[in-house]
């Protein structure tokens, strides 16, 4: 059975992201300027094959492993609990988009402008975001009912096969949306599969991934526009 990294202590944030570099207002790591903060949003990413040993073992039951494995939500929540995240409000599958584990994008992660651009302009992105919006509304309603009068504390986990490309790109979009459209205070995305990304992967630290380019800003703004249209 394939082995995955165990222990969330090794999970790390992308070097140079968030507090470690000056962010453009378009990236919106915090709430939109002039808006009242409604609460906080924490976004996680993980890979079915690369985050938790038990999940990786389950993927062996499918011919294409984590690319097609269909696991119950209870299994995913149990794995997140073992990774030290026992309370997650929404768990999202990012495998509805093409895999970037081949070609020139192999050495990069999902914050690369090319990957983000392809994701937000993919035919599946709008219906995917619509489904995310429904789950978001349910989760917010449930949290407010359970904790009336308290600031919102939302935790969202996004997964794909390796937790390196699609889940990372979707997580960055949600991070931006949470701050710019939902007026939440948003920290850095935590990547639970980062220890298993491999030595050949830039881990988000290369000049291409760190470049706050117009293409990357445009991708984030496209995600935000779609989110607002779906209200």
KEKE-3310 file (N, C-alpha, C; in steps of 0.2 Angstrom, whole numbers, plus 5000, padded with zeros to 4 digits):
npx = (5004:5002:5012:5009:5013:5014:5007:5003:5011:5022:5016:5015:5015:5015:5031:5036:5023:5008:5010:5024:5027:5024:5008:4997:4983:4974:4975:4970:4973:4967:4951:4940:4944:4938:4927:4917:4923:4917:4921:4932:4942:4948:4958:4962:4973:4974:4980:4973:4982:4993:4993:4989:4991:4981:4971:4979:4981:4968:4965:4972:4962:4956:4958:4965:4970:4971:4966:4953:4947:4933:4928:4920:4913:4915:4926:4936:4934:4939:4952:4957:4955:4965:4976:4976:4965:4951:4939:4931:4922:4918:4921:4929:4930:4942:4944:4937:4943:4956:4970:4986:4998:5007:5018:5024:5020:5022:5033:5028:5016:4999:4997:5003:5002:4998:4991:4981:4974:4969:4961:4951:4945:4940:4927:4920:4921:4912:4899:4905:4909:4896:4891:4899:4896:4883:4886:4893:4884:4876:4884:4888:4876:4873:4884:4881:4869:4873:4882:4876:4877:4891:4907:4910:4918:4925:4930:4938:4942:4951:4953:4963:4971:4985:4986:4992:4991:4977:4969:4976:4975:4961:4959:4967:4958:4947:4952:4954:4941:4935:4940:4938:4925:4917:4921:4929:4942:4957:4969:4985:4984:4985:4995:4993:4999:5011:5024:5026:5027:5039:5056:5058:5049:5044:5038:5031:5040:5047:5052:5042:5030:5030:5028:5018:5008:4999:4991:4988:4982:4971:4965:4961:4952:4942:4937:4931:4922:4913:4908:4901:4891:4884:4876)
npy = (4994:5011:5023:5037:5054:5056:5064:5080:5090:5092:5099:5113:5131:5140:5145:5162:5167:5175:5182:5183:5190:5205:5208:5210:5221:5216:5202:5201:5196:5199:5205:5214:5231:5243:5236:5228:5215:5199:5187:5173:5164:5148:5139:5123:5111:5095:5079:5064:5053:5057:5062:5056:5040:5030:5035:5034:5020:5016:5021:5012:5003:5007:5006:5017:5023:5037:5046:5042:5037:5035:5041:5040:5053:5053:5045:5054:5065:5058:5056:5070:5073:5065:5072:5083:5092:5092:5098:5103:5112:5112:5101:5099:5092:5093:5087:5088:5095:5096:5086:5091:5085:5081:5086:5103:5109:5101:5103:5114:5121:5124:5138:5143:5155:5150:5138:5142:5151:5142:5134:5143:5146:5135:5124:5118:5126:5136:5129:5121:5131:5136:5125:5124:5137:5134:5124:5132:5142:5133:5129:5141:5145:5134:5135:5148:5145:5136:5143:5156:5174:5174:5177:5172:5157:5149:5133:5126:5113:5107:5095:5084:5073:5072:5084:5095:5103:5105:5106:5116:5127:5129:5132:5144:5152:5152:5157:5171:5174:5173:5184:5195:5195:5190:5196:5191:5187:5181:5168:5161:5148:5132:5118:5102:5091:5095:5090:5079:5083:5081:5082:5088:5097:5114:5119:5131:5141:5146:5158:5160:5155:5164:5176:5190:5191:5199:5190:5181:5189:5192:5179:5177:5187:5184:5172:5178:5187:5178:5171:5182:5184:5173:5174)
npz = (5000:4997:5005:5016:5022:5039:5053:5057:5061:5053:5042:5032:5028:5013:5008:5009:5007:5012:5028:5026:5015:5007:5002:4988:4987:4979:4981:4994:5008:5020:5027:5015:5012:5022:5026:5038:5049:5049:5055:5055:5043:5040:5029:5022:5014:5006:5001:4995:4993:4999:5012:5024:5031:5032:5023:5011:5010:5008:4995:4987:4984:4972:4955:4949:4960:4971:4961:4957:4968:4979:4993:5009:5018:5032:5033:5028:5037:5048:5045:5044:5057:5063:5058:5066:5064:5070:5069:5055:5044:5030:5017:5003:4986:4974:4962:4951:4941:4927:4930:4935:4935:4926:4912:4910:4922:4933:4942:4949:4961:4965:4966:4955:4942:4929:4932:4941:4932:4922:4930:4935:4923:4918:4912:4921:4933:4936:4939:4950:4959:4962:4969:4980:4985:4990:5000:5008:5013:5020:5030:5036:5042:5050:5059:5065:5071:5081:5088:5093:5091:5092:5084:5067:5064:5052:5045:5031:5021:5007:4995:4983:4972:4975:4983:4979:4967:4961:4972:4979:4971:4971:4984:4986:4978:4986:4998:4994:4991:5003:5010:5002:4997:5007:5019:5029:5041:5035:5036:5031:5019:5024:5020:5021:5015:5011:5016:5008:4995:4987:4982:4969:4967:4968:4979:4980:4981:4970:4958:4948:4954:4965:4960:4959:4948:4935:4929:4939:4948:4940:4939:4952:4954:4944:4950:4962:4956:4950:4961:4967:4958:4959:4970)
capx = (5000:5006:5013:5008:5016:5009:5008:5002:5016:5026:5012:5018:5013:5020:5036:5035:5016:5005:5014:5031:5029:5019:5003:4994:4977:4970:4975:4966:4973:4962:4945:4940:4945:4932:4921:4917:4925:4912:4924:4938:4941:4954:4958:4967:4973:4977:4980:4971:4988:4999:4992:4987:4992:4975:4968:4983:4979:4961:4966:4974:4957:4954:4963:4969:4971:4968:4963:4946:4944:4927:4928:4915:4915:4917:4933:4939:4934:4943:4959:4958:4956:4972:4980:4975:4960:4945:4933:4931:4915:4916:4926:4928:4934:4944:4946:4933:4947:4961:4976:4992:5004:5012:5020:5028:5017:5024:5037:5025:5010:4993:4997:5006:4997:4995:4987:4975:4970:4966:4956:4945:4941:4937:4920:4917:4922:4906:4895:4908:4908:4889:4890:4903:4892:4878:4888:4896:4878:4873:4889:4888:4870:4874:4889:4877:4864:4877:4885:4873:4881:4898:4910:4910:4924:4924:4936:4936:4947:4950:4958:4964:4975:4991:4986:4998:4989:4970:4966:4979:4972:4955:4960:4969:4952:4942:4955:4953:4934:4933:4942:4936:4918:4913:4923:4932:4949:4959:4976:4988:4982:4989:4995:4994:5003:5017:5030:5026:5027:5044:5061:5058:5043:5046:5034:5028:5045:5051:5050:5036:5024:5030:5027:5011:5007:4992:4987:4986:4977:4965:4962:4957:4946:4937:4934:4927:4916:4908:4905:4896:4886:4880:4872)
capy = (5000:5017:5026:5044:5057:5056:5070:5087:5095:5094:5103:5120:5136:5141:5150:5169:5169:5178:5187:5183:5195:5210:5205:5215:5222:5211:5195:5201:5191:5201:5207:5220:5237:5247:5231:5225:5208:5195:5182:5171:5158:5144:5135:5118:5107:5089:5074:5057:5049:5060:5066:5051:5033:5026:5037:5032:5013:5015:5023:5006:4999:5009:5005:5023:5026:5044:5050:5041:5035:5038:5039:5043:5060:5051:5043:5061:5068:5055:5058:5076:5073:5062:5077:5088:5096:5088:5102:5106:5114:5110:5097:5100:5088:5098:5083:5090:5099:5092:5085:5095:5081:5080:5092:5108:5111:5096:5105:5119:5120:5127:5145:5146:5158:5146:5133:5146:5153:5136:5131:5147:5147:5128:5124:5115:5130:5139:5124:5119:5136:5136:5120:5127:5142:5131:5121:5138:5145:5129:5129:5147:5144:5129:5138:5153:5142:5133:5149:5163:5180:5174:5178:5166:5153:5144:5130:5123:5108:5105:5089:5081:5066:5073:5090:5099:5107:5107:5108:5122:5133:5131:5135:5151:5156:5153:5162:5177:5175:5174:5190:5201:5195:5188:5200:5187:5188:5175:5167:5158:5142:5126:5112:5096:5086:5098:5086:5074:5086:5079:5087:5091:5102:5121:5121:5138:5146:5148:5165:5160:5154:5169:5182:5192:5194:5201:5184:5178:5193:5191:5173:5178:5192:5180:5168:5183:5189:5172:5170:5187:5183:5167:5176)
capz = (5000:4996:5011:5016:5027:5045:5058:5054:5063:5047:5037:5032:5024:5007:5010:5005:5006:5018:5032:5025:5010:5006:4998:4984:4989:4975:4984:5000:5014:5026:5025:5011:5015:5024:5028:5045:5049:5052:5058:5052:5038:5039:5023:5022:5008:5008:4996:4997:4993:5002:5019:5029:5029:5031:5017:5006:5010:5005:4988:4983:4982:4966:4949:4948:4966:4973:4955:4957:4975:4982:5001:5013:5022:5038:5032:5027:5043:5053:5043:5046:5065:5064:5056:5071:5063:5071:5067:5048:5042:5023:5014:4995:4981:4969:4957:4945:4936:4925:4934:4933:4938:4920:4909:4913:4929:4938:4947:4953:4964:4962:4966:4949:4938:4924:4935:4943:4926:4919:4935:4935:4917:4916:4911:4928:4938:4939:4943:4956:4964:4964:4974:4986:4989:4994:5006:5012:5016:5025:5035:5040:5045:5056:5064:5068:5076:5086:5092:5091:5094:5091:5077:5063:5063:5047:5042:5024:5018:5000:4993:4977:4973:4979:4987:4976:4961:4960:4979:4981:4967:4973:4991:4985:4976:4992:5003:4991:4991:5010:5012:4998:4996:5013:5024:5034:5042:5032:5037:5026:5018:5027:5016:5025:5011:5009:5017:5003:4988:4983:4981:4963:4967:4970:4985:4980:4982:4964:4955:4944:4959:4970:4956:4960:4941:4933:4927:4945:4951:4936:4941:4959:4953:4941:4955:4966:4952:4949:4968:4968:4953:4962:4976)
cpx = (5004:5006:5012:5012:5011:5012:5007:5007:5021:5022:5014:5014:5018:5025:5035:5028:5014:5009:5021:5032:5023:5014:4999:4987:4972:4969:4971:4967:4969:4956:4945:4941:4939:4926:4922:4919:4920:4915:4930:4937:4948:4954:4964:4967:4976:4976:4978:4977:4994:4999:4992:4988:4986:4971:4972:4981:4972:4961:4968:4968:4954:4960:4968:4970:4967:4964:4955:4943:4938:4927:4923:4917:4917:4924:4938:4940:4939:4950:4961:4959:4963:4977:4979:4970:4953:4939:4934:4923:4913:4922:4925:4933:4936:4946:4942:4937:4953:4967:4982:4999:5008:5013:5024:5026:5019:5028:5034:5019:5005:4993:5000:5001:4994:4990:4980:4971:4966:4960:4950:4941:4939:4930:4916:4917:4916:4901:4898:4908:4901:4888:4893:4899:4886:4880:4891:4890:4876:4878:4889:4881:4870:4879:4885:4872:4867:4880:4882:4877:4888:4901:4910:4917:4924:4930:4934:4943:4946:4955:4958:4968:4981:4991:4991:4996:4982:4968:4970:4977:4965:4955:4962:4963:4948:4945:4954:4945:4932:4934:4938:4928:4914:4916:4926:4939:4952:4967:4979:4985:4987:4989:4997:4999:5010:5024:5031:5026:5033:5050:5061:5053:5046:5043:5031:5033:5049:5048:5044:5030:5024:5028:5019:5009:5000:4988:4984:4981:4970:4961:4958:4951:4941:4933:4929:4921:4911:4905:4900:4890:4881:4876:4865)
cpy = (5006:5020:5034:5047:5057:5061:5076:5092:5097:5098:5110:5124:5137:5146:5157:5171:5172:5183:5187:5187:5199:5208:5211:5215:5217:5204:5195:5196:5192:5203:5213:5226:5241:5242:5229:5217:5204:5189:5179:5165:5155:5139:5130:5115:5100:5084:5067:5053:5051:5064:5061:5044:5029:5028:5034:5024:5012:5017:5017:5002:5001:5008:5011:5027:5032:5048:5048:5038:5039:5036:5043:5049:5058:5049:5050:5065:5065:5056:5065:5077:5070:5067:5083:5093:5093:5092:5105:5106:5111:5106:5097:5095:5092:5094:5084:5093:5094:5091:5088:5091:5078:5086:5097:5110:5106:5099:5111:5117:5124:5134:5148:5149:5154:5141:5137:5148:5147:5134:5136:5148:5140:5128:5121:5120:5133:5135:5122:5124:5137:5131:5122:5132:5139:5128:5127:5140:5140:5129:5135:5147:5140:5132:5144:5151:5139:5138:5155:5169:5180:5175:5172:5163:5147:5140:5126:5119:5106:5100:5087:5075:5067:5080:5095:5104:5110:5110:5115:5128:5134:5134:5142:5155:5157:5157:5169:5179:5177:5181:5196:5201:5193:5191:5196:5188:5181:5174:5164:5151:5137:5120:5106:5091:5089:5094:5081:5076:5083:5085:5091:5097:5109:5123:5128:5143:5149:5155:5165:5159:5160:5176:5184:5195:5196:5195:5181:5182:5192:5185:5174:5182:5188:5176:5172:5185:5184:5171:5175:5186:5177:5168:5175)
cpz = (5000:5003:5011:5022:5033:5050:5055:5057:5058:5042:5038:5027:5018:5009:5005:5004:5012:5021:5030:5018:5009:5001:4994:4987:4985:4978:4991:5005:5020:5023:5020:5015:5016:5026:5035:5045:5053:5056:5055:5048:5038:5033:5023:5015:5010:5002:4998:4997:4997:5009:5025:5027:5028:5025:5011:5005:5006:4997:4984:4981:4975:4961:4948:4954:4968:4967:4955:4963:4977:4989:5004:5017:5029:5038:5032:5033:5048:5051:5045:5054:5066:5062:5060:5069:5063:5069:5060:5046:5035:5021:5007:4991:4975:4962:4951:4939:4933:4930:4931:4934:4932:4917:4913:4920:4934:4944:4951:4957:4962:4963:4960:4945:4932:4926:4937:4937:4923:4924:4934:4929:4914:4916:4917:4933:4941:4942:4950:4961:4966:4970:4980:4989:4993:5000:5011:5016:5022:5031:5040:5044:5051:5061:5068:5073:5082:5091:5091:5095:5094:5084:5073:5063:5059:5045:5036:5022:5011:4998:4986:4978:4977:4983:4985:4971:4962:4967:4981:4977:4969:4980:4991:4983:4982:4997:5001:4992:4998:5012:5008:4997:5003:5020:5030:5035:5040:5033:5031:5025:5021:5023:5019:5021:5009:5010:5011:4995:4984:4982:4974:4962:4971:4977:4985:4980:4976:4962:4952:4949:4964:4966:4956:4953:4940:4931:4934:4948:4947:4938:4947:4958:4949:4946:4960:4962:4951:4956:4969:4964:4955:4968:4975)
residu = (UNK:UNK:UNK:UNK:UNK:UNK:UNK:UNK:UNK:UNK:UNK:UNK:UNK:UNK:UNK:UNK:UNK:UNK:UNK:UNK:UNK:UNK:UNK:UNK:UNK:UNK:UNK:UNK:UNK:UNK:UNK:UNK:UNK:UNK:UNK:UNK:UNK:UNK:UNK:UNK:UNK:UNK:UNK:UNK:UNK:UNK:UNK:UNK:UNK:UNK:UNK:UNK:UNK:UNK:UNK:UNK:UNK:UNK:UNK:UNK:UNK:UNK:UNK:UNK:UNK:UNK:UNK:UNK:UNK:UNK:UNK:UNK:UNK:UNK:UNK:UNK:UNK:UNK:UNK:UNK:UNK:UNK:UNK:UNK:UNK:UNK:UNK:UNK:UNK:UNK:UNK:UNK:UNK:UNK:UNK:UNK:UNK:UNK:UNK:UNK:UNK:UNK:UNK:UNK:UNK:UNK:UNK:UNK:UNK:UNK:UNK:UNK:UNK:UNK:UNK:UNK:UNK:UNK:UNK:UNK:UNK:UNK:UNK:UNK:UNK:UNK:UNK:UNK:UNK:UNK:UNK:UNK:UNK:UNK:UNK:UNK:UNK:UNK:UNK:UNK:UNK:UNK:UNK:UNK:UNK:UNK:UNK:UNK:UNK:UNK:UNK:UNK:UNK:UNK:UNK:UNK:UNK:UNK:UNK:UNK:UNK:UNK:UNK:UNK:UNK:UNK:UNK:UNK:UNK:UNK:UNK:UNK:UNK:UNK:UNK:UNK:UNK:UNK:UNK:UNK:UNK:UNK:UNK:UNK:UNK:UNK:UNK:UNK:UNK:UNK:UNK:UNK:UNK:UNK:UNK:UNK:UNK:UNK:UNK:UNK:UNK:UNK:UNK:UNK:UNK:UNK:UNK:UNK:UNK:UNK:UNK:UNK:UNK:UNK:UNK:UNK:UNK:UNK:UNK:UNK:UNK:UNK:UNK:UNK:UNK:UNK:UNK:UNK:UNK:UNK:UNK)
# end
